[in-house]
Amino acid sequence: MDEQLGLFLNHLHVERGLSENTLAAYRGDLQQFGAFLAAQGVRDLNDLQASHITAYLLAQKRLGRRPATVARRLSAVRAFLKFLTAEGLVTANPAEYTGSPKQAQRLPRVLRVDEVDRLLTAPDTANPMGLRDRALMEVLYASGLRVSEAVNLKVGDLDLRGGLVRCVGKGGRERVVPVGGEAVRLVDEYLARSRPLLLKGRRTRFLFVNRRGQPLTRQTVWKLLKRYAREAGIQKEITPHTLRHSFATHLLENGADLRAVQEMLGHADIVTTQIYTHLTSRGLRAVYDRTHPRA
């Protein structure tokens, strides 16, 4: 199975352009599946039966894995076997006949507008690091970028005059997203006052850099958001994705078109974007309960 797994991962990397993190997730899930099959005495994937896959899923549940994790691992198995079948490396794909575990839909955590305001104004813009952090958070909320997209931005990716940012998302898909005036102002100020001090004469194309002139990491952004949330008195659990969720929810609450939000978020399927309509519907219910005489 190791050789077949290598071919599959190469296919995902070269032909589908998946990120290293996604490839690592596929590798881990499928290696775990392979270890389970070996323990069951299955040495050849041509001998694989649907009952083996069902037993694997049951074993995952007994280990206390969340439904979302079990569903992800089944998805990896399905994709792997589909690839091997298409390549003629196995004769059948028994995963086609295995049902997915039911999952409770988890709504994304979002911030209220006043909470976003408190978070974004928490950094001290009088010092270079604070100005960088404020500019970064303004861009995240103004554009809905994923944190991986934001830390990989180059200086040339921002059109400050046009109020646009170009980024490369999942699968290597490029998109252009509008950026609001406040984010443009902060980035312009960061480029003029803060970034040169952080670089100290070093050269890099990356927009957001640390004290050593190197691009920020996702972990660094996660930590700084946590710190500023505490300073702003926000009790909710904050991650970089919280600003992305808040971006989408606030747009829809104010009448944005779902298709437009899908395009700005870079979702390949509008079904992914529709999760935010549940949040806005919940908000409408709260307004109704508060204002209708017969509520």
Secondary structure, DSSP 8 states (H G I E B T S, - for coil): -HHHHHHHHHHHHHTS---HHHHHHHHHHHHHHHHHHHHTT--SGGG--HHHHHHHHHHHHHTT--HHHHHHHHHHHHHHHHHHHHTTSSS--GGGG---------------HHHHHHHHT-S-TTSHHHHHHHHHHHHHHHH---HHHHHT-BGGGEETTTTEEEEE-GGG-EEEEE--HHHHHHHHHIIIIIHHHHHTT---SBSSB-TTS-B--HHHHHHHHHHHHHHTT--S---HHHHHHHHHHHHHHTT--HHHHHHHHT-SSHHHHTHHHHHHHHHHHHHHHHH-TT-
